[in-house]
Amino acid sequence: MATENMQNKTIEDAYRKNFSVLSVFYNLRILILIIIAIVLFSILSKGFFTLQTLNSILSLMSAYGVIAIGQTLVILVGDLDLSVGGIMSISGLLLIKMMPYGISAAIASSILVGLFIGLINGLIITRFRVNSIIATIGMNFLLLGIANLISEGTIHLSDNPVVAFGNSVIWYIPFIAIIYIALMLIIQLILKRTTFGIKIYCVGANRVSCELSGINDKNIVLLTFILSGLFASLGGLLYTAKLAAASPLYGGDVPIFVITAVLLGGTTLGGGYGDSVKTFSGILLITLITKGLTVLNVAAYFQNMIIGIILILLLFIGRRLTARSRLFV
Amino acid sequence: MKETSQAATYKLKRDNENLSNLIRTYAVWLILLLLIVIMSFISPVFLTLRNFITVFKNIGPFSIVAVGLTFVFLGGGFDLSQGAILLLTSTIIVNLNPVTGISFVGSFLLCLLAAAVIGAINGYFIGMQRMNAFITTLGMRYVLGALIYIVTSGAVISAASKSHILEALGLNSVFRIPIQTIIVAAIIIICWFIVRFTAYSREVKIVGSSLFVSRFTGLKFGRIQLSTYVINAVLAGIAGILVGSQMSYVVPTLTWNYDFDAITACAVGGISLSGGRGSIMNTLAGVMLIGFINNAMVLLGLAQAWQSIFKGLVLLIAIIVDMQIKKRYE
């Protein structure tokens, strides 16, 4: 009894020590970084703090943002989906290739293909208990190959309502950004206010206890992979609608980029913590840095380096802060 | 009575485990053999010394990367930065000699030093600070991308003026066997010996299979994981030097998917991503399977797209079969 009390006291002490000014700042880290980035770029370049920049940042981030929503769900249950690049490529290519058969057929086919690939991913991972990283890497190789078979190079789309839609704006805010933000808010509501959302957090936090409390964890994981496929194909649609072109190469670096955005936002690998608004802030920060440095004529590699350093540093600081509160690290 | 039945159960369990390990170890070799037999009937060029030398020369750098990754996987880690390390050392070795006049040996040592430092940084964050391996190496990949940019200034480097030793390393052969392949074979044998026979590899496997156990047995798990990252980075660096010696020019974004290929090879060979299980021979089988599949695709005249499709299919089938065998016997 005495030892238990002592232990509780030590843990309390540790928590009190942990509740420092630094940890408050750490919890608001992305917001602070976004504000710093905006202020810094506004000072450094005259043309940055304008509505035009708002417009371009929103249209840059929305296609990848939609894919990142699905990735967030998959990471929340403790898995990873590295096949989103392949799904995005295929859905964009299908949209253009199916256009002669009508717009609705084209859109339906590219969304259905995303759902189908997500279903296969989920079935492989849940029914055979395969590691999701390897399974989706294999799927990505497969899909990029199929994308190359559909078209060897870039194909274009001109004079089409889809392209008009992808490039239209309401007062400097692009339509595709409105779609992205709406989807993000819907997923946020689902995560925080429905039993399905709570089950996602539960499965991510502890699969065994979920199984014991009667939640069908396999079906939850399967559903998140289907949703990830759906969002990846929607992202491909938006990307193609904005660029009016599709290529098997467009999906190459997307999985890595999207996972970076999700992790930067604060969603943890291993599952159970995070949401889609966090991912929104992560992708906003990356796009701000990219856009600001592009205006300042800094090469793309250095933009990536800054993102990489921020990623490692934030993780390192978080690790130091939590290490103090954990007695057994 | 009870004790004997218990002993019998244990024995049965152990036998089953041995059997499952046996099947898992040799399944990849069997598939490889099957592929070779089928291909020798289909294509007359396949079963020739020249073709085999080509295959082994092609998979050389890639097999070293995969062997390095095996160490990291055995220690329960994960690495996404080897592709970038490979690209970095290949650009350094091609660039340094003509630009600054440093001798080949000097630039070779500098490459290895750079790789080792990068591996040590990875290992410090992951092993000592217990940071997530995926995120750390992802960040490192971005940072290395910028370093490569600094070395190359973003342009395609022509290796027209590379040193004689480097050129010999890329082109010359002894008794028709390329020097590269001999070096690769030597490295693989050394790594095989380390994993098979040394106490160090046991320690790595213990750390990989359970951090908890390794902590209570008094192993310095942080340092051991750090050492696996250093080994991995140095091997990726050597692979980069070999790539640099083969190429007549280096494109800054040439080899980004070396790491995914290496993960594929390890997974096909049956190396567990959760750590503690696997051997160099298995990785080698995975590498050779992918190398021969690519070769078969080229000989059959199929497009690049089909290589990617078959690579994905083989990976998916391999992991599913692996899990089925595991489920059945354990």
Interface residues (C-beta under 8 A of the other chain):
Chain A: L80 I124 F128 R129 V130 N131 I133 I134 A135 I137 G138 M139 N140 F141 L142 L143 L144 G145 I146 A147 N148 L149 D253 I256 I259 T260 L263 L269 G270 A299 Y301 F302 N304 M305 I307 G308 I309 L311 I312 L315 F316 R319 R320 A323 V329
Chain B: L80 F125 Q129 R130 M131 N132 F134 I135 T136 L138 G139 M140 R141 Y142 V143 G145 A146 L147 I148 Y149 G154 W256 F260 I263 T264 A267 L273 S274 A303 Q304 A305 W306 Q307 S308 I309 F310 K311 G312 L313 V314 L315 L316 I319 I320 M323 Q324 K327
